[in-house]
Amino acid sequence: MSKNYDKIAQIEKAIGKKYGEETIKNPLSSWNEEKEKDYVDQIKEEFKNQKNTLATSKEYYEGFFVDKKLFNKDNSSACSVCEKYSFSIGDDVYLNKWDCCRGCYIEWVEDREDRWKEGWRPEVEVNNDK
């Protein structure tokens, strides 16, 4: 497979004409010692910020300091209405968006989305009857 350098040059010229000379210029051609120093300083500053964040990301929990990343958000697979636990992937969609299982969504939320978003929930007696 031979390379056709004339064809490559034509394509490069066309790209430069259409998108500007910056697109075909070698990035190292405008790099200098000052830019290198600025870049290294930015990396050092970012590392310091990251280090400070890591130092403050510990939380005291049951006698230990635990990284906050290890605490899960309220990612429960239990329906807030009927309190049934679900392993269904279909229910996960409803649990994430509406905080209830598919059955409760159909019975209580569907066509009443605005009311649900405002905070309305069925009474406890209704939950037990279901």
Contacts in CASP RR format, 6 or more apart in sequence:
PFRMAT RR
TARGET T0000
AUTHOR 0000-0000-0000
METHOD contacts of the structure
MODEL  1
MSKNYDKIAQIEKAIGKKYGEETIKNPLSSWNEEKEKDYVDQIKEEFKNQ
KNTLATSKEYYEGFFVDKKLFNKDNSSACSVCEKYSFSIGDDVYLNKWDC
CRGCYIEWVEDREDRWKEGWRPEVEVNNDK
12 24 0 8 1.000
15 23 0 8 1.000
15 24 0 8 1.000
16 23 0 8 1.000
16 24 0 8 1.000
57 67 0 8 1.000
57 68 0 8 1.000
57 69 0 8 1.000
58 65 0 8 1.000
58 66 0 8 1.000
58 67 0 8 1.000
58 68 0 8 1.000
59 65 0 8 1.000
59 66 0 8 1.000
59 67 0 8 1.000
59 68 0 8 1.000
59 71 0 8 1.000
60 66 0 8 1.000
61 71 0 8 1.000
76 95 0 8 1.000
77 85 0 8 1.000
77 86 0 8 1.000
77 87 0 8 1.000
77 91 0 8 1.000
77 92 0 8 1.000
77 95 0 8 1.000
78 84 0 8 1.000
78 85 0 8 1.000
78 86 0 8 1.000
79 85 0 8 1.000
79 86 0 8 1.000
79 91 0 8 1.000
79 95 0 8 1.000
79 99 0 8 1.000
79 100 0 8 1.000
79 101 0 8 1.000
79 104 0 8 1.000
80 99 0 8 1.000
80 100 0 8 1.000
80 121 0 8 1.000
81 100 0 8 1.000
81 101 0 8 1.000
81 104 0 8 1.000
81 108 0 8 1.000
81 121 0 8 1.000
81 122 0 8 1.000
81 127 0 8 1.000
81 130 0 8 1.000
82 100 0 8 1.000
82 101 0 8 1.000
82 104 0 8 1.000
82 127 0 8 1.000
82 130 0 8 1.000
83 127 0 8 1.000
84 101 0 8 1.000
86 92 0 8 1.000
86 95 0 8 1.000
86 101 0 8 1.000
88 101 0 8 1.000
88 102 0 8 1.000
90 102 0 8 1.000
91 101 0 8 1.000
91 102 0 8 1.000
94 100 0 8 1.000
94 101 0 8 1.000
94 102 0 8 1.000
94 103 0 8 1.000
94 104 0 8 1.000
94 105 0 8 1.000
95 101 0 8 1.000
98 105 0 8 1.000
98 109 0 8 1.000
98 116 0 8 1.000
100 108 0 8 1.000
100 109 0 8 1.000
104 130 0 8 1.000
107 130 0 8 1.000
108 116 0 8 1.000
108 121 0 8 1.000
108 122 0 8 1.000
109 116 0 8 1.000
112 120 0 8 1.000
END
